[in-house]
Amino acid sequence: MSSILNFPQVLLTDFFVGRDVGSMDGVTVVTPNRRLAATLKREFDRTRSAEVISAWDSADILPISTFIERFYEDALYSAQASHLPALLRPAQEQVLWEDAIARSDTGTVLLAVAEAARLAREAWQLAHAWRLTPQLANFPLNEDGKAFRDWSRYYEETTHRARQTDRARLCNLVAELCLRPEIKKPRRLICYGFDIITPQQASLLVKLEDAGCEVMLAQPQPQRSSQNPGSRRVQYDDAGEEIYHAAAWARARIEANGSARVGVVVPAFSEHRSTILRIFSSMMEPDIQRSLPGAAKRVLPFNASLGKTLASYPLINAAFLILELGKGEIGFERTSLLLRSPFLSGGETEMAQRARLDAQLRNRTEPTITLERLLALIEREHDGKSCPVLARVLIAYAEFRKVKLRGSQAPSALARVFSEVLRIMGFPGERALDSAEYQILKKWHEVLADFAALDGVMPNSSYGKALSRLRHMAAEVLFQPETPDVPIQILGVLEAAGMTFDHLWVMGLSDEAWPPQPRPNPFLPIELQQAAALPQGSAGASLALASRLTKAWFSAANEVILSHPRHGDGRDGRALAPSPLIADIAVCELELPDYANHRDLIHRAGRLERIKNDEAPAIDAGNGASGMANGGMAVIKDQAACAFRAFAIHRLGASGTKAPGIGLDAMQRGILVHHVLAQVWGQLKTKNALDAMSDDDLGAMLMQAAKDATAHIHRDRPTTLSGRFAVIEQRRLVRLAHEWLNEDKKRNDFAVIAIEDKRSIEIGGLELATRLDRVDELSDGRRIVIDYKTRAPSVSAMLGERPEEPQLPLYLITAEPAAVAVAFAQVKAGEMRFTALARDGDLLPGGKALGESRLADQHDSWEDLVAAWHADLARIAADFIGGNAKIDPKTYPHTCRYCDVRSVCRIYERAGKEFTEQEEEG
């Protein structure tokens, strides 16, 4: 801290209490941060209101950075304006630093120019704030220091030519301006709550005093003596438990005294922000139903000082999703977020339709998508009539993109383009924004205005590069929407400086976190940072600052709680010791109320009621007609696997959503194989025709079938199956089909009498629509039901009371009762084979008769096996019709591993850890 002890020390309360209404005329109070300034203003107004004064002038209380900028702006609008340089905005500074780095020899080897520019800006600011610039000229520098020196020279020359300055040099400029008599200055300047005053700021204060301004220092009035032994130390197992108890303590204090001021200080606030806010929200408002859309929300009694980056708010993320869609290709998962966003036109009225559209598009699209391709897909879904508002705005967007999003433009022109794109898409949506969203939108407009101001420092740019720049700017802006005055303040250590409370809890004071690790700037010599005692420049300076802050906490409140975790986060759970700055304080236990969470509230409000929920209403057959179900053969397969799965999928219509993948998945490859073989056998008809065909003719037939198959898929996946990729896939299909036909040639004469044959079947009163892959008839009239598989299951999958693969037995007993064999035809390169159950051993190559197989002990004859199939499958169908919806996976957890409706039955909640562990092992 700079030595400025020659300034008079005062109590700020002397100016707040017991003075006349005009006591603050000409008095300006500056603070180290914005939050402290806002707190002092509220305290001043509260004091005046308590004195029963009907009206008073607002106190001039502001952060010192704002005071310096206001001083500059006052001079700018005076007679001296023509001599003053223009003040650069932070985004403009960033662009100039990036340009300086990019033009240098060292900049050509950097992978992250933007990050290097940010660190260089920080080094530039530190060098001016701590008066290191004169020493850098002659100091022996390392490679990083020399690079920074070269960048700084270019940056300084560039801004000098353009008559520009920045916030790092603004304090020096204002110090010179304040000596001019025509520049208005405050009568008295009070510096309140400063623990650190840089040499640059100290020089400004001296100049103000020389110019006739009375400069004073004020510190918070101690709530109690720093020697008071009332500070207590508590420890908890981990950070989560520590935060929970801090939240319970804060709630207990404001419940005991509604006017109490409660502070919670967190040294590593940015690391734990989301956890802290979640736990405090749950503690202050355990009924999470109030957080649901449409519910009346109350203002929670706490406020956090640290905001999030502007780009991380859902409203701004939606804006970037809209803008990215016009850039070119965009990941479908991001497009999916946009389709379901409430922040564009029709987002509320078409919410359900757009969710269904999103699920449908996932079956057809690629991992990346363009605006034009999205429009084409939407048009295919019911001609775009399911989401007319969405289709209309996307069409307008596509037309605007053709005209306005091409070529290079100035930043100001691109800012107008961004705004127009958002307007076309109906941003920010049709519903009224709440207070926080409105503030976020206002801040977005400010960032967009900052981008438009880049004209003077950035050349014309393409739409894509400009959008990247805008996103970078939004990611650098930390923003926290303003909230009403609340009793609990959650603060970082620097935001808490100068503030007083009735109750204060400081958490996270482990030996790893406090004192904080030094973070010297890599572009400034370590020796200079240590000599100047930069707060984060060395371990000694960090310890000194932490010691001063810790000492200040002891007198900042009537009750002070200091806490730390015993173990670190993560799996290692490393042991932690208390910070040496608080280790001498005895550990105690806090008695806190046991507050109920949301689950407890539900249990306390409910009555114990037992219901049987594993039986659904039976399907009404109606006048003897068969029950109908959607899903074909999958109904029986799912019912056999788990009754609830069949009920959820085929009666409730539940289904999972898939993530678009690169290339074709296993199902799509299987469909292509089915299509090729179906077309080939549709032309050949018999084995004799296959044997008689020449290799050239067969090759031509297979290639044409492969082209037709890929063309069918191409309509839905044009990017995946186009150009060379389509040719590669066609060759693969030809090789597979040719290898399989060689397997068919090993068989005795046969004719293919059914190919992809659609039939309606009935089993146990249940009517199903199905399709048979293939039925062969031998020369003696015996028939075989065949199903193609790229990986055939074992024959045991077709057996048992709950068969895993019931389709072939079901085909046989309902559509081909005279058939004497069922077989999976495995069409896999190098592993072509039949997996069959047959009455006779001469039906298929390498086959065995049922009586000669290991299944002979289970079934006396083929007819016995068919009868067992009929009984088992009819029972399964009857269970489905009767409403059996029991959660009963056949083989747990294997059956549940790839189930789409796990989130509906929630079996993992009952199974708990066992389910997770077995799933991971599989």
N, C-alpha and C positions, 0 to 999 in steps of 0.2 A: 504494500500500500504506500502510495506516495506520501511524503511527509508534508502535510499542510496544517500542522498544529497551530500555526500563527493565526488561523481564522478563528473567530469567536465560536464557542460552543453554546448552543441554546437548546431549550426544550420546545419541540414543535407545538405542544399543548398550550404554550403561552400565546400562540397566535390563533388557537382554535377556541379557547375558552376565556370568557370574561372580557372580551374586547368589544368595542363597538362594531357596528355593521361594516364600517369601512376599514377595519383593521388590516385587511388583506390587500388593500389597494396598493398596486405597485410591487407586491410581493409574489415571487415565483418560487415554487418548490419543485426541485428536480429529484428524481429517484433513479436507482439503477435499472429498473425494469418497469414494464407497463402494468403488471399486476399490482405492484405496490402502489403505483400512482392511482390506480382505480380504487384500491382499498382506502387510501388516504382521502380521496374525494368523498367516498361514501361516509367516512368517519366525520369529515368536516360538515357535510350536510346533516348528519345525524345530530351532531353537536348543536348546530344552529337551530334545528327543529326542536331540540330539547329546551332551548332558551326561549321558546314561544315567539320566535321571530317569523313574521308572515312572509317576508321576502328578503333575499340576500343575493349578492353577486356570487357567481360560481368561483370557487378557488382556482387559481392558476397552478395546477399540479400536473406534471407531465414527466415522462422519462427524459433523461438527459439527451438521448439521441434525437428525440423529437424536438427538444428545446433548441438544439444546435441547428436542425433543419429549419425550424420556424425562424430563427434568427437570420439564416441565409435568405429565406423567402421574403422576410421583411425588407432586407437590403436589396433584394432583387427588384422589388417594386418601388424602390426609391430612386433618387437621381443617380445612384451609383450602378444602376442595372447594366449599363452598356459596358462596364469594365469587369463584370463578374463572369466567370466561366459557367457553362451549363452543368448542372448536376446530373451525373449518369444514374440511371436506375440499376438495381442489382443485375437484372437480366442483360442489360447493355454491357456492364462490366464483364460478365461471364463471357459474352461473345468476343469482346476485345482481348481478353486473356487467352481464349482458345485460338484466336487469330495469331496472337503473338507466339504462342507455342507451335502452332502448325507451320509458321513461316521460318522457324528456327531449325538448325541442323539437328538438335537433340529431339525436337518434336516429331521428326519423321520415324523414330523408332519406338514411340510410345503407343501402347495399345488402347489406353483410355485417356484421350486428350481432355475430355470434359472433367474427369476426376482430377487430373493434374492441374487444370485451370482453377478448380475450386480450392485446392490446397495452395496454389500460388496466390489466389485472392486473399486467403486467410493469412498467408505469410506477409503479404503487402500490408494488410490491416494491422497485424501485430507489430511489424517493423515501424509503422508510423505511430501507433498508440504508445509504444514503449520507447520511442526515440532511438531505434536501432539503426536507422538508415545511414547516419554519418559514419558509424563504425563499420558497416558492411563494405564501404568503399576500399578500405585497406586491410580487411581481415582475410587471412588465408582460408580459402573456401574449398570444400570438396566438390565432387562432380555435380551433385544436386544444387549446391549453392551457386556454382558458376552458371548453371543453366538458368536458375532463377534470376540471377543478376542480368543475364542477357535478355530474358523475357521482360524484366522490369524496365530496362532501358527502352526497348521497343514500345512497350505499353505507355510509358511516360511520354515519349516523343509523340506517339500517336494522339494521345489526349491533349498534349500541349498544342499541337498544330490545329486541332479541332476546337480549341478553347473549351475543354471539358475538365471536370474534376469528379472525384468520387467521394464516398463517405469516409474513406480512410484519411483523406486530406482535408475534408470539410471543416474539421475542428480547428485546424491551423488557419484556414481562411477566415473563419468566424472570429478567431482570436485577433486577427489583424483588423477586421471590420469594427470590432467593438471599441477600438480606440478612436474611431471617427465620431465627432460630436453629433453629426446629423443622424446617426443610426440610433434608433430607440433601444434603450436597455431597461431592464427592471430596476426598480429602486433598491430592492433587497432580493438576494438569491439565497435560498436555503437548500443545502444539499442534505437529503435525509436518507438514512439507511445504507450508506455506502460502506462496504467493507473493503472494496478495491477501487482506487482512483488511479488511473494511468497517468504517467507523466504528461501525456498530451492533454488530458482533461485538467490536470493541475495547472498547466501553463495557461489554459483558457480562463480558469478561475482567477488566477493572478492578474491577467489582463483585464478582466471585468472589474476587479477591485481597483486597478489603476485608472480605469475609465469612470470611477465614481460609484460603482455598484457595491453595495454592502454585502459581502459574501459571508455566510454563516454555515456551520455544520450542526446537524442534529442527528441524534441516534434514538432508537426506540426507548421509551421509558421502561425500565425493567419491571416485569410483573412481580418479581420477588428477587431476593438477593441471590447472586451467583454462588454464594457460599451455603445457601439453603440445602440441606441434605435431602430434600423431598424428591429428587429425581430417582426413578426406579428403573431397574434393568430386568427384562424378561427375555426368555429364550424359548424357541419352539423347534419342532423337529425339522421342518422345511419351510420354504418361502410361502407355499400355499396356506399352511396352518398359521403362519405368522400374519399373513394378510387377512385371513378369516377373523382372527382374534382382534386385529386392529379395527376391522369393520364393526364387529360386535361392540367393542369399547366405544367407538364413535357414536353408534346408535344409542348406547346406554347413556352417554353424556348428554345428548340433545333431548332424550326423553326425560331426563331428570331436570333439565333446564333448557327450555326452547330458545332462549336468547343467548346461549353459550356460543362462544367462538371456538371451533375445534380445528386443529391443524394436523395433517398427516404428511410427514416429509419422507420422501423416498430418494436416497442417493442415486440409485440406478433406475429411475422412473421409466425411461424409454424402454428398458428391457422387460419390465413387468407391467407395462401400461394396460394391455388388454386383460391380463389376469386380475389386476387390481380393480378395474372398472367392472368386470363381470362379477367378482365376489362382492364388491360394495353394492352393486345394483341388486343382486340377489338378497343381500342382507337388508337393504332399505325397502325393497319391494319384493317380498317373497312370492307374491301371487303373480306368476308369469302371464296369466291370462290378460293382465292389463297391458302387456306389451304386444298383444296380437293386433293385427290391422282392424281399425274401426273401434277399438276399445278406448275409453276415456283415459288419458294418460295424465298422471300428476307429475309435478316437478320434483325430482329426487333431491334430497337435502345435501347433496355433495356436488363439488365441482372440481375438475382436474385442470391443472395449469398447462400441461403439455398437450398440444394438439397433435393431430395426425397430418400426414401429407395430404394436400388438397386432392391429389390424384387418387387417393385410397377411398374417398367417400363414394358411395354407390351412385349418387347423382352425377359426379364428374366422371366416374368410370363409364357410365352410360354415354356421356357426351363423347368420350374418346372412342367407344365402340362404334358409335354412329360415324364419326369422322374416319376411322380406320377402314370402314366398309368401302369408302370411296377411293382408298389408296390403291387397291388391287386385291391380291389374295389375303385372306384373313382366316385364322384357325376356326374350324366350325364350332368348337366349344365356346369361343368368344362370341360368335354369331348367335349361338344358342342363348347366351345371356342377354343379348340384345333383343332377340325375339320375345323373350319373356319379361323384358324390362317394363316397369310402369312409367318410365320417363320418356316415352315417345307417343305419338298420336295413336289413340285407340288402345293404349296399354291396359286400361281398366275394363273397357267394354268388351274387348276381344281376348281377355285373359285366358279363358278356358280354351277357346279355339286355337290360340297361338301355342298353348302348351301341347295340344294334340298335334298341331302342325310340326312342332319341334320333334316329337316322338316319331312321326312319320318320316321326316327328313333324315333322321339318323340311319334309316335303313337304306337310303339311296345316295347319300352324299359322300364326298371325300373328306379327309381330315382338314383340308383347306377349301375355301369357297370364295367366289367372287360375287359382286353385286348382281351381275347379269345372270350367273348360274343360279343364284338364290331366287331371282325372279322367275326363271324358267321352271324351277322345281315347284315354286308356289303355284304357278299357273297350272301345272300338272295335277295338283291336288284340288280337284273339283273346280278347275278353271279359275282358281284364286277366289272363289266365292265364299270360302270358309272364313277368310280374313280380308274382307274388302278394303278396310281402312289401311291395313298394312300394305296390301298390294298397291294401293293408290299412291301412298307416300314413297314407296320404293321405286315405282315407275317415274315419279317426278324427280327423285334423287338421281336415277340413272340418266335421265335427260339432262339434268343440270351438270352431271359429271362429264358428259361428252363435250360440253361447251366451256365450262369454267375451271375444270380441274386439270387442264393440260398445260404444259410448258412451265416456264419460270415466271414468278411474279414477286413484287415487293412485299415485305412483311405486312404492311398496312392493307394491301389488296387481299392478301391471303387471310388476314384476320376477318375481313368482310366475307370472304368465301366461307370460312369456318362458321360464322354466324348464320349465313344464309342456309348452309347445309343443315344446321341444327333446326332452323326455322321450318324448313321443308319437312323434316321428320317429326315436327310437332314437339320438339324438346322445349320445356321439361315435362311434358305430359299433360293429361287432361284434368287430373285432380289438383286441388289446391295444395300448395306446399306448406309444410309446417314451418315453425320459426327457424329451426336449425337448417332445414333445406333452403329456405329463402336466403339466409346468411351465406350459405355455401355458394348459391347461385350468384349472389352479389360479388363474392370473392372471385369467382370464375370470370366474371366480366372484368374485374380489375386485372387479372392475369392476362386476359385477352387484349386489354388495352396496353399492358406492358409489352406484349408481343408486337402489337402494331407500332410501338415506338422504336422498334429495332431498325427502322428504315435507315437511320443515320450511321449505323455501325455494321449492318449485315447486308450483303448484296442480295439480288433476286435469288429466289430459291424455288425448288419444285415443291409440289403439294406434300409428297412423302417426307422430304427432309424438314419442311416447315412443321409438319405434324409431330415429328420426333423432337424438334426443338420445343414446341409447345408442351409436350408431355414432360420433357425434362424440367421445364419451368414449373409446371404444376407439382412435380414430384419434390421440388426444393422448397415449396411454400408450406410451412407448418401452420395449420389453421384449427382453431377451436371455437365453435359457435358460442356466442355470449349467452349466458343464462341469468335468471334473476339471482339476487343476492341470497345465498344459502349459507347455513351455519358451518358446514364442513368443507374445508379446503384441502385438496390433495396436491402437494407441491414437490417440485424438485428442490435441491438444496439452495441453488442460487435464487430461485423465485421466492423462497421463504425468507431470504435475508431481509432484515428490517421489519418483519411482521411479528406481531404479538398475538397471543391467544389466551383463552381461559384454560384450554387443555391442549397439549401437544404430544403427539406420538411420532417418533422417528424410528423407521424400520430399516432392516437390511444392513445393520452395522456390524457385519462380520469383518474378520481381518483381511479378507480378499477384496471387499468393496469399500472399506473406509480405513484410512485415507484412500482416495481413488488413485489408480495408477497414473503416473504422468503421461502426457501425450504431447511431446514436443513436436513442433512443425518440422517436417524433414527438409524444408528449403532454407531454414535459418540455422546458423551454427549453434550447436548445443551449448557451447561455452557462453555465447552471448545471451541465450535464453536463461541460463543459470545465473549469470551475473546480474541480469535485470530482474531476476526473481519473477519471471512469468508464472502465473498460477499453475499452469500445466507443463511448464518447461522443464521441471526437474522434480525428483522425489522430495527434496528438501522443501521446495516451494509448495508442493502439493500437501505435504504434512503440515506446513505452517498455516495454510489456508484452512485445512480441515480442523486444525486445533482451534482457530479463531471461531469458526462456525459452530463447533461443538460447544465451546464455552458460551457462545451467544444463546444456544438452545436452552441451557440450564436456567437462564433468566427470562426466557421468552414466554413463559406461561406459568400459571399457578400449579399446574400438574404437568409433569414431563415424564413420558414413558420412552425408554430406549430399548429397542428389541433387535434380535439377530437370530438367524436360523442356525441349528446345530449341524445340518447337512446341506450340501449343495444340490442343485437340480440335476436331473439326468439319472441315468442308470447306475453310474458309479457311486452316487450318494456320498461323495467325499466328506469327511469330517471338517467342520469349520469352527474356528475359535472366535470369540468376540474381538472387536476392534481394540487395539491397545489404548485407544483414547477413552474407552468406557469400561475397560476390564476391571478397574478398581471399584466399581459400583457393585454392591451386593445384588445377587439374583433373588427375585421374589416371585410370588405367584399372584396373578390377578383373578379376582372373583367376578365373573361376568355372567349375565343372564344367558340362559339356553334358548336362543331364538329358533323358532320353527322355520324350516325351509318349505318349498312348494309341495314336496311330497308329503311332509307332515301335515300341511294344511288340508290336503285332499283327504288323508286318512282320518283326520279329526272331524271333518265335515261330513264324512260318509257314514252310511249304515252298512253293516255286513249283510250281503245278500248273495245267495248261491243260485246260480243259473246254469243250465246245461247248454253250452254254446258250441257243441260239436255236432249238432244236427241241424241241417238247413231244411226249409220247406221242400217237400218232395216235388219233383217235376210232374206237372199235371198232364197225364196222358190224354185225358179227355175223350170219352166215348170209345175207349178201346184203341185209340190211335197211339202210335209209338211216340215216346218222348223224344224231343229234338235237342241237340246240343251242338254248339259250335266247336270246331277244332278237329274234327275227323278222328283218325286213329289216336291222336295225342290225348284224347279224353281217357281212353282205357289205359294208356301208358302212364299218364299222370295220376290217375286214380290208384293204380297198382303201386306207384312209388310213394304217394302220400295223398290221402283223401282230401286234405285241406288244399293242397296244391291244385288239384283238379277243380275243386269248388271255386277257388279264388280266380283261377285263369279262365275257366270255361263257363262259369256262371256269373261271377262278378266282373269279368272282363279285365282283371288285373294283368299287367305285363311289365316287364322290365324295359329299361331304355339302354341302348347300346351306344358305345362311343365309336364314331367312324374311324376305321383303321386304314393304314396304308396298304394298297393292293387288295387282293381278294382274300376273304377269310375261308375257313375250311368248308363252311356250308355252301358258299358261292362256287367254290371249286367243285364240290360234289354235284351241284346243279348243272354245271357245264358238262361233267362226265355223263350224267343222266341224259342230258339233251343229245349229246353226240351218239351214244349207244341206241337211244330210242329212235333217232332218225335213220341210223344205219340199218337196224333190224326192221324198221318200217319199210325199207326198200328191199332188203334181202329176203325176208320172210322165212327162209328155210336154210338148213345147214348145207344142203346140196348147192344152193345158189352161192353160198359163201365159198365152198370148195371150188366151184367152177369159175369164180372171178379171178382175173389176173391181178398180179401185184400192183400194176400201174393203175388199173381201174379201181381197185380197192383203195389205193392211196388217194386218188382223186375224190372218191366218195367220202373218205374220212376227212379230207381237207375241207370239202364243201360243208360237211356237217359241223366241223370245228368253227368255220367262218360264221355259219348261221347261229351257233351257240354264243360265240363272242359278240355277235351283233345284237343278240337279245339282251345280254348284260350291258352292252355299251350304251343302250338307251338310258339306263339308270346310272351308270358309272362311266361317263364319257372320258374322264381323265385317266382312270385306272386302265381301261382297255382301249387304248388308242395308239396309233403309230406302231412303233417297234414292240411295245409291250403286248399289243394284241397279236402280233406275229409270233412272239415267243410263246404266248399262251396257246395259240393254235397248234404250234408244233408239239407242245407238251400233250395236248389232247389227242393229237394224231398218234403219238407214240403209245400213250396209254391204251387207246382204243384198239390199236393194232395188236398190242401185246395181249389184250383180253380176248380178241377174236382168235388168236392162236390157241388160247385155252379152250374156247368153244369148239375149235376144230378137233380136239382130242375126244370129243363125245361121239356117241352113236347118232344116227340120223334123228333130227327133230325139226319141228316147225314152231315158230313163235306165233302164238295165236292171240296174244293180248299184249299191247305195249302202252304204258301210261294210260291204262284203262280206268276211266272214272266210273265208279259204281256207288250205289246206295245200298248199304248193308244194315242188317238189324240183328242185335244181340241183346238178350235179356230185356226186351222192351225198349231198347235204346236204338234210335236210328242215326246212322252216321254216314257222312259222305266221305268216300275214300278213293284212292287211286292206286292201282296195282302197277308196279314197275314193269313186270314181265311174267307171262305164263307160257311155258313150253309144253308141247305135246309130242311125245315120242311116236315112232311109227306104229307101235302096238296100242296106242291110245292112252297110255299112262301120262299123267300131267304133273308138272313141277311148278311151284310158285317161287319166283325169284325176286330178291330185292337187292339192288346195288348198294354197296357200301365202300367208302374209301378206306375204312378200317372196320372189318367185320368183328362183331362180338362172338363169344363162344356160344356153343349150343345151349349151355346151361342157362343163358340169359333168356331163353324162350320157355323155360320150365318153371315149375313151382306154382304155389297158390297166388303169388304176386310177381309175375314175370317182368323182368326189366325191359325186354324187347318183345312185346306181345303182337306186333303187327303181322308177322308171317302166319302164326297160328290163327289170328283173327281173320286174315284173308282166306285161309284154307277152309275154316268151318263155316264161313258166311258166304263166300263168293265162289270157291272151288272145292266143294265138299268131296269130290271124287279124286282130288289130287293125292298122290302117294308120296310126296316129298315137299319140304320147304327148305330153301337155301339162301344164305347170304352170299352174294357174289362180291368178293373183295377185289376191287379194281385199284391196285396199288403197285407202282413200278417195282418189279423184282419179286413181288409177293402175291401174284395172282392165284386165287384159289377159291373153291367153294367150301362154305361151312354149312353143313346140311344135317337135317334129320329126315331119314328116308325109310320107307317100308322095305325096299329092295336094295341090294348092294350094287346093282349094275346100272343105276340111274345116272350117276355122276362119276367123273374120274377120281379114283382113290376113295370112293365112298364105301360105307359099310351099312348093312341092313340094321334096322333097329334091334333085332334079336341078337346080332353079333356084337353090339356095342356095349359099353359099360352101363348103359341105361336099361339094359334088359331086366335088371333086378327091380327097377322101379315100375316098368310097364310091361305087361305080358305080351302085348301085341300092338301093332300100329293103330288098330281100332280102339284099343284101351287108351293110348296116348291122345288120340283125337277126342275121345269122350271126356278125358280129364281136362283137355283144353276147353272144351265146350262148357263144362261145369264151372271151371275157374273163371273164365272170361264172362260168362253170363252172371255169375255172382258179383264180379267187379262192376259190371254195367248196372246191375240192380242196386248196388250200394250207391252208385252215383245218382241214379234216378231217385232213390229213397232219401237222399239228402245227407248221406254220411260225409261229414266234413271234419273228421277228427284229425288233429295234428299228430300224425303217426308215420314219420319217415321210415321206409323199409330198412335201410342200412344207415344208421346215424354215425358220423356226420356226412358220410359220402353222398347220400341222397340230397343233402341240403347244400352241398358246396357250391353248385352252380344254379341253384334255384332262384328264379326271378322274384318270388313273393316272400322271401325271408323277412323283409321289413314289415309285411302284413301279419304273418303268424308270430313273428318276434321270438322264434324258438331260441335264438342266441341269448335272450334275457333269462330264460330258464336254464339253459345249458351253461351259461357263464363262461368261465375260463377254460373249461374242458373243450368247448366247441372251438374257441379261438386257437388253442394250442394244436388240436388235431387238424384243424384247417390249414394252419401254417406248415405242419409237418407234411401234409399231403401236397 
